[in-house]
Amino acid sequence: MGLEGLELRSLIKKSGELELSLAKVKIPEPAADEVVVRVEGSPINPSDLGLLLGAADMTTARSSGSGDNTVVTATVPQPLMRAMAGRLDDSMPVGNEGAGVVVAAGSSSRAQSMMSKMVAMIGGAMYAQYRCIKAADCMVLPDGITAAEGASCFVNPLTSLGMTETMRREGHTALVHTAAASNLGQMLNKICIKDGIGLVNIVRSAEQAEILRKIGATHICDSTSATFMEDLTQALIATGATLAFDAIGGGKLAGQILTCMEVAANKTAKVYSRYGSTVHKQVYIYGSLDTRSTEITRNFGMTWGVGGWLLFPFLQKIGPADAQKLRERVAAELKTTFASHYTQVVSLQEALQLSNIAAYAKRATGEKFLINPSKS
């Protein structure tokens, strides 16, 4: 086939330095069950930033070279190097998901059926001009869907559906979500409104609250408000939510949610127990917007849990048949429930500009970047 393309790489050196660069790679001939996709859109999700930037202090970032030869370096603080041990001196491709047109296909009927089609895909190394990938990791997009519309149809849509599916499977009836005005949070609101699920949204500003009101959210609590704990308790009483998904991770918020769940549960308790309410209260941490330690003040009885939750282990747990049902719903509602909006579209070269890195590294609510590796 003879194709070559640029690929964005992230390297953390043993010397304590992050290096971002573009590498020219040869694209292999697709095997029977593979396709080659010309990537035309790949979002920068918070989960991508963990690999892209590692533990580097991006306030120390500096740039050399230009265009395809741009190299960005930044210092990784020494106390954080231990967490990077598994990837030292390993130049790693980045990007969980993306979309583009199939330009070559293997001999299998599944691969051949995707030839010249617009597909969404998941499997890493998406910040690249071309991606050779298994056909099974691709989804043919409905007619009229662009690469930008399909680029984010795996991580955020399946995560938000995974949250409601986890709720059902674990016997809860309503949800709490933090950093709720995010792209993912807005999707979760649309799902819950459509499916009749009670949802308590926790935000960090009046501006974020307004974003959610405009799409029909009912229960919104501002964690910066002096009345936050009372507001949250009242929302929990109204919805009966006993399950929370926390994108913040660090600080006191997870513990505050459990405290308010306990107060809400005791409002309707028929019998006193010195061990607290018998209603199980669960917080799943699925992000690290706050990298501090998680602080838990145990004032919510003994029937509770705090754990981690990730999309891919969840999909493996429910099995391919149920995971496929979730994918089919995403495809059917890609222009409505699962529509993604981007504040900026950048090329691979522009993704390495210091001003752009400073913007997307903030993980700011309402700001989402899309990389189009095919953009000149």
Buried (B, 14 or more C-beta within 10 A) or exposed (E): EEBEBBBBBBBBBEEBBBBBBBBEBEBEEBBEBBBBBBBBBBBBBBBBBEBBBBBBEBEEBEBEEEEEEBBBBBBBEEEBBEEBEEBBEEBBBBBBBBBBBBBBBBEBEBBBEBEEBBBBBBBBBBBBBBBBBBBEBBBBBEEEBEBBBBBBBBBBBBBBBBBBBBBEEEEBEBBBBBBBBBBBBBBBBBBBBEEEBBBBBBBBBEEBBEBBEEEEBBBBBBBEBEEBBEBBBBBBBBBBBBBBBBBBBBBBBBBBBBBBBBBBBBEEEEEEEEEBBEBBBBBBBBBBBBEEEBEBEEEBBEBBEBEEBBBEEBBEEBEEEEBEEBBEBBBEBBEEBBBBEBEBEBBBBBBBBBEBBEBBBEBEBEBBBBBBBBBE
